């Protein structure tokens, strides 16, 4: 019997839809594997930072993440509560109770000179880049607000332009959830009038702003109620001010006073983590120093520590200096452009929405 010839079965031709679906499936699988590899790499890197040989790297990582709004939980995944508290204690700031001595500041020279000078200085550090505005006449530094308050604030350039100003930096404490930015916290004083006064529920609030003599004041509001704060504003003749918070724990590391009466605040280690910062200071001749640093990965930088801020303020002659709201809020606008911008990806050439900003009036 003659054997039949065996034929190889022909492959069924795939439809265009099947080809596309197959390509999509392979692409998604590749992306999934890549994401998993990146995730595992990050986990291993963080573990090595937290448990590696470099104590300084562990402390910097921990204190930096503890200061973020949404990423604090990462630290507790890799470190025990006891270890976290130990690191916080090793990078803490001593209490600073000294009050600003107004006699150390002489603003008459700025008034007499009729100077319109504003100087922009670029500053570099090991873990940050920064810019500082030096305003010779402190009477030009005012507060711009979005009062009457609504749900949404305004970006920094809007606050500057709405005040017919030439420059500005972000201001005080506010509700920053979802980048709505319309609600300040604690206290707001603008042109001598209280626009917001509700200290309830916030520990360590400090007034930061200028009195009618154009002297930068940094005043603790700890334990005060709204009536007492109202009296303080009147008695001290405060013209423009916001608040920031002095509070240190394993959840927060806010700090206010950096330099008072020419004396630097004492601290352990770096005093804080490395993050974007906004600082306001004043020299003995009355000139105002407005400093903003980058961080959180912007240009590859982590940010500035409390120790960094103090060093800069002293180098540029600050007699008094205070830390303002930082992080994603930190931004600087000058001469119709952003010199320093919020570090969030979507706001690379703008700022978060804000209820308040210190601005510099045009001349």
C-alpha positions as CSV (number, residue, x, y, z in Angstrom):
1,X,0.0,0.0,0.0
2,X,1.3,3.4,-0.9
3,X,1.7,5.7,2.0
4,X,0.1,9.1,1.7
5,X,2.3,12.2,1.7
6,X,2.3,14.1,4.9
7,X,1.8,17.8,4.6
8,X,2.8,20.3,7.2
9,X,-0.2,22.2,8.5
10,X,-0.3,25.7,7.3
11,X,-0.4,28.5,10.0
12,X,-3.5,30.4,10.1
13,X,-2.9,34.0,9.2
14,X,-3.5,36.4,12.1
15,X,-6.0,39.2,11.6
16,X,-4.9,42.8,12.0
17,X,-6.8,43.0,15.2
18,X,-5.0,40.0,16.6
19,X,-1.6,41.5,15.6
20,X,-2.4,44.7,17.3
21,X,-3.7,43.0,20.5
22,X,-0.5,40.9,20.6
23,X,1.7,43.9,20.2
24,X,-0.2,45.7,23.0
25,X,0.0,42.7,25.3
26,X,3.8,42.4,24.8
27,X,4.2,46.1,25.3
28,X,2.2,46.1,28.5
29,X,4.2,43.1,29.8
30,X,7.4,44.9,29.0
31,X,6.2,48.0,30.8
32,X,5.0,46.0,33.7
33,X,8.4,44.3,34.1
34,X,10.2,47.6,33.8
35,X,8.0,49.2,36.5
36,X,8.5,46.2,38.8
37,X,12.3,46.4,38.3
38,X,12.3,50.1,39.0
39,X,10.1,49.6,42.1
40,X,12.4,46.8,43.4
41,X,15.5,48.9,42.7
42,X,14.0,51.8,44.7
43,X,13.1,49.6,47.6
44,X,16.6,48.1,47.7
45,X,18.1,51.6,47.5
46,X,15.9,53.0,50.3
47,X,16.7,49.9,52.4
48,X,20.4,50.4,51.9
49,X,20.2,54.1,52.8
50,X,18.2,53.3,55.9
51,X,20.4,50.4,57.1
52,X,23.7,51.1,55.3
53,X,27.0,52.2,56.8
54,X,26.4,56.0,56.4
55,X,24.6,57.4,59.4
56,X,24.5,60.8,57.8
57,X,22.7,59.5,54.7
58,X,20.2,57.7,56.9
59,X,19.5,60.8,59.0
60,X,19.2,63.1,55.9
61,X,16.8,60.7,54.2
62,X,14.6,60.3,57.3
63,X,14.4,63.9,58.3
64,X,13.8,65.0,54.7
65,X,10.9,62.6,54.2
66,X,9.3,63.4,57.5
67,X,8.9,67.0,56.4
68,X,6.9,66.1,53.3
69,X,3.2,66.3,53.2
70,X,2.3,63.0,51.7
71,X,5.5,60.8,51.9
72,X,6.1,60.5,55.6
73,X,4.8,56.9,55.7
74,X,7.8,55.7,53.7
75,X,10.1,56.2,56.7
76,X,8.0,54.1,59.0
77,X,8.1,51.2,56.5
78,X,11.9,50.9,56.8
79,X,12.6,52.1,60.3
80,X,11.1,51.5,63.7
81,X,9.4,54.3,65.7
82,X,12.2,54.2,68.2
83,X,14.9,54.6,65.4
84,X,12.9,57.5,63.8
85,X,12.6,59.4,67.1
86,X,16.4,58.9,67.7
87,X,17.1,60.4,64.3
88,X,14.8,63.3,64.9
89,X,16.5,64.0,68.3
90,X,19.9,63.9,66.6
91,X,18.8,66.6,64.1
92,X,16.8,68.9,66.3
93,X,16.8,72.6,67.1
94,X,17.1,74.1,70.5
95,X,14.3,76.4,71.7
96,X,14.9,80.0,70.9
97,X,13.0,82.4,73.2
98,X,14.8,85.6,72.4
99,X,12.6,88.4,71.1
100,X,13.7,90.8,68.3
101,X,15.5,93.9,69.7
102,X,14.2,96.7,67.4
103,X,17.0,99.0,68.5
104,X,19.5,96.9,66.5
105,X,17.8,97.8,63.1
106,X,18.2,101.3,61.6
107,X,15.9,101.9,58.7
108,X,16.7,105.6,58.3
109,X,19.6,105.0,55.9
110,X,17.3,103.2,53.5
111,X,14.7,106.1,53.6
112,X,17.3,108.8,53.3
113,X,19.1,107.2,50.3
114,X,15.9,107.1,48.2
115,X,17.4,104.0,46.7
116,X,15.3,101.9,44.3
117,X,17.9,99.1,44.4
118,X,16.9,95.4,44.3
119,X,19.7,92.9,44.0
120,X,19.2,89.3,42.8
121,X,21.9,86.9,44.1
122,X,22.4,83.3,43.1
123,X,23.6,80.9,45.8
124,X,24.8,77.3,45.5
125,X,25.0,74.6,48.2
126,X,25.9,71.0,48.3
127,X,22.3,69.8,48.1
128,X,20.5,72.9,46.7
129,X,20.4,76.0,44.5
130,X,19.0,79.2,45.8
131,X,18.2,82.8,44.9
132,X,18.0,85.8,47.2
133,X,16.5,89.2,46.6
134,X,18.0,92.0,48.6
135,X,15.6,95.0,49.0
136,X,17.4,98.0,50.4
137,X,14.2,99.9,51.4
138,X,12.1,97.7,53.8
139,X,9.0,99.9,53.4
140,X,8.6,98.4,49.9
141,X,8.0,94.9,51.3
142,X,4.3,94.4,51.8
143,X,1.8,91.6,52.1
144,X,-0.5,90.7,49.2
145,X,-3.5,88.5,49.9
146,X,-6.6,87.0,48.2
147,X,-8.9,88.5,50.9
148,X,-11.9,88.0,51.1
149,X,-11.0,84.4,51.3
150,X,-12.4,81.8,48.9
151,X,-11.8,78.2,48.2
152,X,-9.0,78.9,45.7
153,X,-6.0,81.1,46.1
154,X,-3.8,82.7,43.3
155,X,-0.5,81.8,41.9
156,X,2.4,84.0,43.0
157,X,2.7,86.0,39.8
158,X,-1.0,87.0,40.2
159,X,-0.5,88.1,43.8
160,X,2.5,90.2,42.6
161,X,0.8,91.8,39.6
162,X,-2.4,92.4,41.5
163,X,-0.5,94.5,44.0
164,X,1.4,96.5,41.3
165,X,4.6,94.9,42.7
166,X,7.8,93.9,41.0
167,X,8.7,90.8,43.0
168,X,7.4,88.4,45.5
169,X,7.8,85.2,47.5
170,X,5.3,82.8,49.0
171,X,4.0,83.7,52.4
172,X,2.6,82.0,55.5
173,X,0.8,78.9,56.7
174,X,-2.3,77.8,54.7
175,X,-4.5,74.9,53.8
176,X,-2.6,73.3,50.9
177,X,-4.6,70.2,50.2
178,X,-5.3,69.6,46.5
179,X,-3.6,72.8,45.6
180,X,-6.6,75.0,46.3
181,X,-4.7,77.4,48.5
182,X,-7.5,79.7,49.3
183,X,-7.5,79.4,53.1
184,X,-4.8,80.9,55.4
185,X,-4.2,79.6,58.8
186,X,-3.4,81.3,62.1
187,X,-3.2,85.0,61.4
188,X,-3.0,87.4,58.5
189,X,-2.4,91.2,58.9
190,X,-2.4,93.4,55.8
191,X,-1.9,97.2,55.8
192,X,-2.5,97.2,59.6
193,X,-5.8,95.4,59.4
194,X,-6.4,91.8,60.6
195,X,-7.8,89.8,57.7
196,X,-7.7,86.4,59.5
197,X,-7.3,85.5,63.2
198,X,-7.9,82.0,64.3
199,X,-5.0,80.4,66.3
200,X,-7.1,77.5,67.6
201,X,-5.6,74.1,67.2
202,X,-2.1,75.0,66.1
203,X,0.9,74.7,68.4
204,X,3.9,76.9,68.0
205,X,2.5,79.7,65.9
206,X,4.8,82.7,65.3
207,X,3.9,86.0,63.8
208,X,6.4,86.9,61.0
209,X,6.1,90.3,59.4
210,X,6.8,94.1,59.6
211,X,5.7,96.7,62.0
212,X,5.0,100.4,61.1
213,X,8.7,101.2,61.5
214,X,9.5,98.6,58.8
215,X,11.3,96.3,61.2
216,X,10.9,92.6,60.7
217,X,9.3,91.1,63.8
218,X,9.2,87.4,64.8
219,X,6.9,87.0,67.7
220,X,5.7,83.8,69.4
221,X,1.9,83.5,69.6
222,X,2.0,80.3,71.7
223,X,-0.9,80.2,74.2
224,X,-2.6,83.3,72.9
225,X,-6.3,83.4,71.9
226,X,-7.7,85.6,69.2
227,X,-8.4,88.6,71.5
228,X,-4.9,88.5,72.8
229,X,-3.4,88.4,69.3
230,X,-5.6,91.3,68.3
231,X,-4.2,93.4,71.2
232,X,-0.6,92.3,70.3
233,X,-1.1,93.5,66.7
234,X,-2.4,96.8,67.9
235,X,0.2,97.4,70.6
236,X,3.2,96.4,68.4
237,X,1.8,98.3,65.4
238,X,2.1,95.4,63.1
239,X,1.4,96.4,59.5
240,X,1.9,93.2,57.4
241,X,2.3,89.7,58.8
242,X,1.6,86.0,58.4
243,X,2.4,83.0,60.6
244,X,4.4,79.9,60.4
245,X,4.6,77.0,62.8
246,X,7.3,75.9,65.3
247,X,6.6,72.2,65.9
248,X,8.9,69.2,65.9
249,X,8.0,65.6,66.1
250,X,8.2,62.4,64.1
251,X,5.4,63.8,61.9
252,X,6.5,67.3,61.4
253,X,9.6,69.4,61.6
254,X,8.5,73.0,61.2
255,X,10.7,75.7,62.5
256,X,10.6,79.5,62.5
257,X,13.4,81.4,64.2
258,X,16.8,81.1,62.5
259,X,18.7,84.2,63.6
260,X,17.6,86.7,66.3
261,X,19.6,89.8,67.3
262,X,22.5,88.5,65.3
263,X,22.7,85.2,67.2
264,X,22.2,81.9,65.3
265,X,19.9,79.3,66.6
266,X,21.7,76.3,68.2
267,X,21.0,72.8,66.9
268,X,22.0,69.2,66.8
269,X,23.2,67.9,63.4
270,X,21.6,69.7,60.5
271,X,18.6,70.7,62.5
272,X,16.2,69.5,59.9
273,X,15.9,67.5,56.7
274,X,16.7,68.9,53.2
275,X,13.8,70.5,51.4
276,X,12.8,73.6,49.4
277,X,12.7,76.6,51.7
278,X,11.5,80.2,51.8
279,X,13.2,82.5,54.3
280,X,12.8,86.2,55.2
281,X,15.5,88.2,57.0
282,X,16.7,91.8,57.7
283,X,20.1,93.4,58.0
284,X,21.0,96.0,60.5
285,X,20.6,98.7,57.8
286,X,17.0,97.6,57.3
287,X,17.6,95.8,54.0
288,X,15.3,92.8,53.6
289,X,16.6,89.4,52.5
290,X,14.2,87.1,50.6
291,X,15.6,83.6,50.1
292,X,14.1,80.7,48.2
293,X,15.9,77.3,47.6
294,X,15.0,74.4,45.4
295,X,14.8,70.7,46.3
296,X,12.9,67.4,46.2
297,X,14.6,66.3,43.0
298,X,14.5,69.6,41.2
299,X,17.7,69.8,39.1
300,X,18.8,66.8,41.1
301,X,18.9,68.6,44.4
302,X,17.4,67.5,47.8
303,X,17.0,71.0,49.2
304,X,18.4,73.0,52.1
305,X,18.6,72.2,55.8
306,X,18.0,74.5,58.7
307,X,21.8,74.7,59.1
308,X,22.2,75.8,55.5
309,X,19.6,78.6,55.9
310,X,21.3,80.0,59.0
311,X,24.7,79.9,57.3
312,X,23.3,81.9,54.3
313,X,21.5,84.4,56.4
314,X,24.6,85.1,58.5
315,X,26.8,85.4,55.5
316,X,24.5,88.1,54.0
317,X,24.3,90.0,57.3
318,X,20.9,89.1,58.7
319,X,20.3,90.3,62.2
320,X,17.0,88.6,62.3
321,X,15.7,85.8,60.0
322,X,12.7,83.4,60.0
323,X,11.7,80.4,58.0
324,X,8.4,80.7,56.1
325,X,6.2,78.0,54.5
326,X,8.4,75.8,52.2
327,X,8.2,72.6,50.3
328,X,6.0,72.8,47.2
329,X,4.9,76.3,48.1
330,X,8.4,77.8,47.8
331,X,8.6,80.2,44.8
332,X,10.0,83.5,43.8
333,X,8.8,85.9,41.1
334,X,10.8,88.9,39.9
335,X,10.7,91.2,36.8
336,X,7.8,89.3,35.1
337,X,9.3,85.8,35.4
338,X,9.7,83.0,37.9
339,X,13.2,82.9,39.4
340,X,12.3,79.9,41.6
341,X,9.3,77.7,41.0
342,X,7.2,75.1,42.8
343,X,8.8,71.7,42.6
344,X,5.7,69.9,41.5
345,X,6.0,68.6,37.8
346,X,2.8,70.4,36.7
347,X,4.0,73.8,38.1
348,X,7.5,73.9,36.7
349,X,6.9,77.5,35.5
350,X,4.4,78.8,38.0
351,X,3.6,78.3,41.7
352,X,1.0,76.6,43.8
353,X,-2.1,78.6,44.6
354,X,-1.5,80.8,47.6
355,X,-3.6,83.0,49.9
356,X,-0.7,85.3,50.9
357,X,2.7,86.5,49.6
358,X,5.3,89.0,50.6
359,X,5.7,91.3,47.6
360,X,8.0,94.2,46.7
361,X,6.3,97.4,45.5
362,X,7.4,99.1,42.3
363,X,8.9,102.5,42.4
